[in-house]
Every structure is written in structure tokens, then in C-alpha cells.
């Protein structure tokens, strides 16, 4: 088996313990909270509870991607150790970070001409991106070489389904996704928007659903429609939550009740500080392998 490492951005939103267990390396995005700078280091510098609590109290957030110099510094020790790299980036539909990774690759290719560096656009985010990485780690551990694994992820990354809902419209209004008037009316009616990620790796609103119980049922209905083998789905299922664990748990309970052949219990993770800076608290995301995403 070739000597290579798997790599991703911290925006894959799994825990540091999970990444270590699966031998997945990661490089951290950055964010600010009321002007104070932090690394998006999976809840180490600031807890998710404190982060979302600050947002709920009106703290301003901003994010910045990994730059070229950081990628060069991050990749170099692996290459110096004689290891090839398969790095999977946050969706290009949400961030330009893949451009920094590719520029760094070009710089390092001249210094390490015998090494392979593959840069892959995940077209995913949060723990859906994380579930892609987990699957790659399992295939690497089973003996797949870097070239075959690169081909596999390029062929299958759009089969990772991403579905999201939010129980608050505040951050959709702040982000300009909906008008203040529409947001005010929607909030009065208890509207919970249901979104998914399309084939370009962008978040697309799909339905406006009234009431939390209805949107929880609807997101699991979407899984039944799109999961590989339908209700006989036997893969893994991940959920991310932005300071709304009880809502995530309700989705997980319904998934486990309807999908009897899952490869283990549903794993609930946090929406990390980079993604969460834009979604705000109250977001639940559901991820599973299924049919290929469409525009």
C-alpha cells in the first residue's frame, strides 16, 4: 500500500477524537467573534455552547479561509516525510478555499516532484463532508491506494446527500437570503425552511414548512426518498446541530425507527464555528449516502 495521508478542512465538523481515531488530518479555518480572532479548531479555543450563546446574544461573526501560506506550511511536513496527500476541501459553492489549496499544490509540486498531491472539491459541508472523509478513511484502511481512492471520491462525492432545516429565520435575514418582511411573516407563522445542497455544492431552499414537528418528519421523508436502497439503507447516517441537540435527537430517533439496517446508531455532531457563523443557532443537518444530487 502506498504511503499517503488523508486530509480535510476543519469544516468537516467531526470531533478531534474522531479524526484522530480514523487517522484523518485537518487544517483549521478562522473566525472572529465580536472582533476577537479564533481558530475553527473543533471547539477547543471556544466551546460550541459559548460560541452559539454569544451569537444568540447578538455577537457579530466573520470567517476566513485557510490561505496559501498556511496550506504550504501544513502540507510540507507530510511531503518531507515521503508521504503523498489526498486533501478534500470544503465545497467550492461555499468557499474559495480550494483555490488556496491548489496554489499551494503548485508551489510544492516543484519542491517535491516525486510526491503526489490530490486536491478534491468535496461539494459538501459540515458532517456530510465529514462522512465522506470517514468513508475514505475506511477504504484507505482496507488497502485502497491513493490513485484508486482519488478516483472513487470524484465519482461518488455527489452521492453524499445534505439536508438542512432551521428553526429560526434570523440568520437568513441577516445573510440576505430572505427579506425582513418575509422573515417577520415567516417567524409569526413558525416557518422552518428546508434546504439541501445541490450538485454545485450550494445550499438551496426547497420548502417552507410550518412547525418544527412537520419539518422533522419532512427531512426524514427526504432521506427515505433519496437514500441508497430507501428504507433498507445500510450505510452510516450523521447529523449536525447548531446548539439544538434535542431537535437533532428527534431527527435521529425517527431515522433509527424507520431505517432498521443502519450501520450503527446515528452520530450527532456539532455544526462548527465556520459554518455556524453563517447558519446561526437552531440548524439541524442530516447526511447519508444516496442518489446523485441534482441542481
RODO-2510 file (C-alpha; in nm, 4 decimals, decimal comma):
residues 295
     n   res          X          Y          Z
     1     x     0,0000     0,0000     0,0000
     2     x     0,1219     0,3478    -0,0842
     3     x     0,2342     0,5801     0,1924
     4     x    -0,0188     0,8636     0,1915
     5     x    -0,2328     1,0708     0,4242
     6     x    -0,5959     1,1805     0,4154
     7     x    -0,6585     1,5480     0,4812
     8     x    -0,9501     1,7881     0,5044
     9     x    -1,0520     2,1255     0,6465
    10     x    -1,1888     2,1665     0,9983
    11     x    -1,5227     2,2483     0,8336
    12     x    -1,5847     1,8730     0,8018
    13     x    -1,7219     1,9225     1,1552
    14     x    -1,6303     1,5950     1,3218
    15     x    -1,4626     1,5840     1,6623
    16     x    -1,0854     1,5923     1,7065
    17     x    -1,1152     1,2474     1,8646
    18     x    -1,2980     1,1128     1,5608
    19     x    -1,0378     1,2498     1,3204
    20     x    -0,7569     1,1031     1,5299
    21     x    -0,9260     0,7640     1,5529
    22     x    -0,9730     0,7487     1,1751
    23     x    -0,6223     0,8889     1,1038
    24     x    -0,7569     1,1946     0,9216
    25     x    -0,5528     1,5151     0,9292
    26     x    -0,7156     1,8580     0,9160
    27     x    -0,6261     2,2244     0,8720
    28     x    -0,8228     2,4940     1,0535
    29     x    -1,0326     2,7780     0,9152
    30     x    -1,0544     3,1054     1,1135
    31     x    -1,3432     3,3048     1,2566
    32     x    -1,3976     3,6146     1,4649
    33     x    -1,6491     3,6783     1,7401
    34     x    -1,7092     4,0482     1,8132
    35     x    -1,3695     4,1194     1,6584
    36     x    -1,1713     3,8613     1,8555
    37     x    -0,9905     3,6108     1,6317
    38     x    -1,0098     3,2335     1,6795
    39     x    -0,9142     2,9148     1,5007
    40     x    -1,2027     2,6929     1,3977
    41     x    -1,0396     2,4104     1,5923
    42     x    -1,3407     2,1884     1,6617
    43     x    -1,4493     2,3593     1,9807
    44     x    -1,1084     2,3741     2,1516
    45     x    -1,0487     2,7518     2,1586
    46     x    -1,4103     2,8278     2,2456
    47     x    -1,6833     2,5801     2,3320
    48     x    -1,9773     2,5422     2,0953
    49     x    -2,2116     2,6348     2,3803
    50     x    -2,0277     2,9632     2,4405
    51     x    -2,0000     3,0355     2,0681
    52     x    -2,3704     2,9917     1,9949
    53     x    -2,4640     3,1628     2,3186
    54     x    -2,2668     3,4671     2,2088
    55     x    -2,4388     3,4638     1,8693
    56     x    -2,7794     3,4395     2,0350
    57     x    -2,6865     3,7479     2,2399
    58     x    -2,6049     3,9432     1,9251
    59     x    -2,2307     3,8904     1,8810
    60     x    -2,1015     3,9665     1,5311
    61     x    -1,9227     3,6849     1,3469
    62     x    -1,6979     3,6669     1,0415
    63     x    -1,4963     3,3853     0,8861
    64     x    -1,1800     3,3499     0,6799
    65     x    -1,0481     3,0538     0,4869
    66     x    -0,7106     2,8829     0,5025
    67     x    -0,4636     3,0843     0,2929
    68     x    -0,1905     2,9653     0,0564
    69     x     0,0953     3,0094     0,3046
    70     x    -0,0932     2,8102     0,5670
    71     x    -0,1512     2,5269     0,3211
    72     x     0,2164     2,5235     0,2225
    73     x     0,3187     2,5059     0,5891
    74     x     0,0576     2,2387     0,6598
    75     x     0,1381     2,0119     0,3618
    76     x     0,5185     2,0405     0,3766
    77     x     0,5926     1,8074     0,6742
    78     x     0,3959     1,5230     0,5141
    79     x     0,5815     1,5620     0,1861
    80     x     0,9178     1,5851     0,3632
    81     x     0,8330     1,2558     0,5335
    82     x     0,7828     1,0934     0,1930
    83     x     0,4031     1,0830     0,2128
    84     x     0,1589     1,1613    -0,0663
    85     x    -0,1525     1,3693     0,0104
    86     x    -0,5216     1,3339    -0,0701
    87     x    -0,6796     1,6577     0,0528
    88     x    -1,0549     1,7116     0,0298
    89     x    -1,1731     2,0719     0,0624
    90     x    -1,4898     2,2459     0,1744
    91     x    -1,7382     2,2945    -0,1104
    92     x    -1,6385     2,5497    -0,3726
    93     x    -2,0049     2,6536    -0,3659
    94     x    -1,9490     2,7957    -0,0174
    95     x    -1,5820     2,8978    -0,0108
    96     x    -1,2835     2,9648    -0,2332
    97     x    -1,0519     2,7633    -0,0091
    98     x    -0,9880     2,5030    -0,2792
    99     x    -0,8127     2,7741    -0,4819
   100     x    -0,5639     2,8312    -0,1992
   101     x    -0,5041     2,4575    -0,1723
   102     x    -0,4402     2,4276    -0,5463
   103     x    -0,1973     2,7210    -0,5483
   104     x    -0,0100     2,5607    -0,2591
   105     x    -0,0049     2,2340    -0,4522
   106     x     0,1562     2,4114    -0,7482
   107     x     0,4246     2,5628    -0,5261
   108     x     0,5020     2,2326    -0,3563
   109     x     0,4986     2,0254    -0,6753
   110     x     0,8207     2,1982    -0,7803
   111     x     0,9856     2,1222    -0,4454
   112     x     0,8634     1,7628    -0,4224
   113     x     0,8370     1,6348    -0,7823
   114     x     0,8202     1,2701    -0,6733
   115     x     0,5206     1,3194    -0,4452
   116     x     0,1504     1,3084    -0,5366
   117     x    -0,0849     1,5799    -0,4138
   118     x    -0,4521     1,5400    -0,4984
   119     x    -0,6919     1,8257    -0,4192
   120     x    -1,0626     1,7330    -0,4288
   121     x    -1,3654     1,9628    -0,4095
   122     x    -1,5981     1,7821    -0,1688
   123     x    -1,9009     1,9833    -0,2881
   124     x    -2,0067     1,9219     0,0712
   125     x    -2,0008     2,0781     0,4149
   126     x    -2,0208     2,0054     0,7855
   127     x    -2,0611     1,6403     0,8848
   128     x    -2,1702     1,5439     0,5319
   129     x    -1,8188     1,6380     0,4271
   130     x    -1,7107     1,4541     0,7429
   131     x    -1,8962     1,1395     0,6406
   132     x    -1,7165     1,1477     0,3055
   133     x    -1,3855     1,1646     0,4941
   134     x    -1,4852     0,8813     0,7267
   135     x    -1,5716     0,6619     0,4290
   136     x    -1,2395     0,7428     0,2616
   137     x    -1,0568     0,6505     0,5826
   138     x    -1,2334     0,3146     0,5934
   139     x    -1,1370     0,2439     0,2320
   140     x    -0,7767     0,3503     0,2952
   141     x    -0,7608     0,1200     0,5991
   142     x    -0,8936    -0,1633     0,3811
   143     x    -0,5956    -0,1188     0,1480
   144     x    -0,7132     0,1145    -0,1308
   145     x    -0,4248     0,3069    -0,2889
   146     x    -0,4290     0,6826    -0,3299
   147     x    -0,4988     0,6815    -0,7046
   148     x    -0,7981     0,4485    -0,6705
   149     x    -0,9294     0,6415    -0,3717
   150     x    -0,8991     0,9699    -0,5604
   151     x    -1,0985     0,8232    -0,8487
   152     x    -1,3579     0,6841    -0,6072
   153     x    -1,4243     1,0118    -0,4258
   154     x    -1,4519     1,2076    -0,7501
   155     x    -1,7044     0,9530    -0,8792
   156     x    -1,9145     0,9323    -0,5611
   157     x    -1,8970     1,2659    -0,3761
   158     x    -2,2322     1,3842    -0,5155
   159     x    -2,3936     1,0751    -0,3643
   160     x    -2,3482     1,2339    -0,0225
   161     x    -2,6900     1,3878     0,0438
   162     x    -2,7099     1,7036     0,2580
   163     x    -3,0463     1,8171     0,4006
   164     x    -3,0860     2,1069     0,6455
   165     x    -3,3592     2,2856     0,8339
   166     x    -3,3578     2,5871     1,0629
   167     x    -3,5915     2,6688     1,3476
   168     x    -3,5115     3,0406     1,3275
   169     x    -3,5117     3,2811     1,0342
   170     x    -3,2941     3,5473     1,1988
   171     x    -2,9718     3,4468     1,0270
   172     x    -3,1395     3,4031     0,6892
   173     x    -3,2493     3,7652     0,7224
   174     x    -2,9004     3,8802     0,8315
   175     x    -2,7417     3,6899     0,5424
   176     x    -2,9818     3,8467     0,2920
   177     x    -3,1341     3,5137     0,1901
   178     x    -3,4824     3,6421     0,2725
   179     x    -3,6214     3,9929     0,3204
   180     x    -3,7003     4,1380     0,6604
   181     x    -4,0694     4,1445     0,5731
   182     x    -4,0766     3,7807     0,4602
   183     x    -3,8734     3,6831     0,7647
   184     x    -4,1118     3,8640     1,0011
   185     x    -4,4164     3,6950     0,8487
   186     x    -4,2402     3,3593     0,8400
   187     x    -4,1434     3,3868     1,2053
   188     x    -4,5023     3,4654     1,3039
   189     x    -4,6194     3,1563     1,1153
   190     x    -4,3472     2,9329     1,2617
   191     x    -4,1913     2,8648     0,9208
   192     x    -3,8888     2,6315     0,9222
   193     x    -3,7112     2,6397     0,5844
   194     x    -3,5911     2,3051     0,4456
   195     x    -3,2799     2,3233     0,2276
   196     x    -3,0387     2,0884     0,0574
   197     x    -2,7053     2,1093    -0,1174
   198     x    -2,7175     2,0912    -0,4962
   199     x    -2,4729     1,9472    -0,7498
   200     x    -2,2685     2,2694    -0,7372
   201     x    -2,2231     2,2428    -0,3624
   202     x    -2,4540     2,5365    -0,2866
   203     x    -2,7302     2,5500    -0,0269
   204     x    -3,0687     2,5754    -0,1989
   205     x    -3,4039     2,6428    -0,0205
   206     x    -3,6524     2,3705    -0,1183
   207     x    -3,9596     2,4086     0,1021
   208     x    -4,1131     2,6372     0,3627
   209     x    -4,2655     2,4144     0,6294
   210     x    -4,4804     2,5367     0,9138
   211     x    -4,3836     2,3942     1,2503
   212     x    -4,0900     2,2043     1,3944
   213     x    -4,2646     1,8647     1,4136
   214     x    -4,3559     1,8822     1,0463
   215     x    -4,0071     1,9770     0,9310
   216     x    -3,8531     1,6966     1,1387
   217     x    -4,0840     1,4458     0,9689
   218     x    -4,0229     1,6008     0,6275
   219     x    -3,6423     1,5827     0,6490
   220     x    -3,6632     1,2112     0,7316
   221     x    -3,9123     1,1646     0,4457
   222     x    -3,6492     1,3159     0,2180
   223     x    -3,4000     1,0586     0,3408
   224     x    -3,6474     0,7802     0,2587
   225     x    -3,6838     0,9228    -0,0939
   226     x    -3,3133     0,9665    -0,1661
   227     x    -3,1143     0,7194     0,0483
   228     x    -2,9385     0,4276    -0,1174
   229     x    -3,1884     0,1363    -0,1070
   230     x    -3,4559     0,3554     0,0510
   231     x    -3,5735     0,2282     0,3885
   232     x    -3,3262    -0,0593     0,3525
   233     x    -3,0371     0,1889     0,3681
   234     x    -2,7453     0,0152     0,5376
   235     x    -2,4856     0,2917     0,5416
   236     x    -2,3941     0,5434     0,8098
   237     x    -2,6027     0,8475     0,8946
   238     x    -2,4604     1,1650     1,0502
   239     x    -2,6414     1,4682     1,1905
   240     x    -2,5009     1,8112     1,2743
   241     x    -2,6709     2,0541     1,5111
   242     x    -2,6147     2,4201     1,5950
   243     x    -2,6955     2,4348     1,9666
   244     x    -3,0245     2,2463     1,9244
   245     x    -2,9383     1,8931     2,0335
   246     x    -3,2969     1,7999     2,1260
   247     x    -3,4140     1,8740     1,7696
   248     x    -3,1225     1,6721     1,6298
   249     x    -3,2033     1,3868     1,8667
   250     x    -3,5663     1,3901     1,7496
   251     x    -3,4479     1,3520     1,3898
   252     x    -3,2054     1,0750     1,4888
   253     x    -3,4766     0,8854     1,6772
   254     x    -3,7074     0,8987     1,3764
   255     x    -3,4279     0,7881     1,1400
   256     x    -3,3395     0,4931     1,3649
   257     x    -3,7062     0,3951     1,3915
   258     x    -3,7604     0,3955     1,0141
   259     x    -3,4237     0,2667     0,8872
   260     x    -3,3664    -0,0669     1,0585
   261     x    -3,0478    -0,1635     0,8720
   262     x    -2,8269     0,1387     0,9532
   263     x    -2,4578     0,0712     1,0045
   264     x    -2,4777     0,1667     1,3702
   265     x    -2,6611     0,4426     1,5588
   266     x    -2,6968     0,7869     1,4056
   267     x    -2,3955     1,0009     1,5013
   268     x    -2,4795     1,3537     1,6183
   269     x    -2,2096     1,6200     1,5746
   270     x    -2,1848     1,9969     1,6133
   271     x    -2,2178     2,2463     1,3321
   272     x    -1,8730     2,4006     1,3651
   273     x    -1,7892     2,7647     1,4156
   274     x    -1,7182     2,8432     1,0484
   275     x    -2,0433     2,7021     0,9119
   276     x    -2,2280     2,8094     1,2264
   277     x    -2,1161     3,1704     1,1818
   278     x    -2,3453     3,1799     0,8780
   279     x    -2,6312     2,9491     0,9835
   280     x    -2,6606     3,0659     1,3427
   281     x    -2,8069     2,8519     1,6218
   282     x    -3,1134     2,6382     1,5519
   283     x    -2,9909     2,4500     1,2441
   284     x    -3,0138     2,0710     1,2049
   285     x    -2,8458     1,8919     0,9134
   286     x    -2,8937     1,5301     0,8019
   287     x    -2,6367     1,3409     0,5910
   288     x    -2,6475     0,9998     0,4211
   289     x    -2,5337     0,8189     0,1060
   290     x    -2,7960     0,8162    -0,1677
   291     x    -2,8805     0,9138    -0,5235
   292     x    -2,6650     1,1682    -0,7011
   293     x    -2,7518     1,5283    -0,6140
   294     x    -2,9054     1,7413    -0,8852
   295     x    -2,9102     2,1177    -0,9481
***
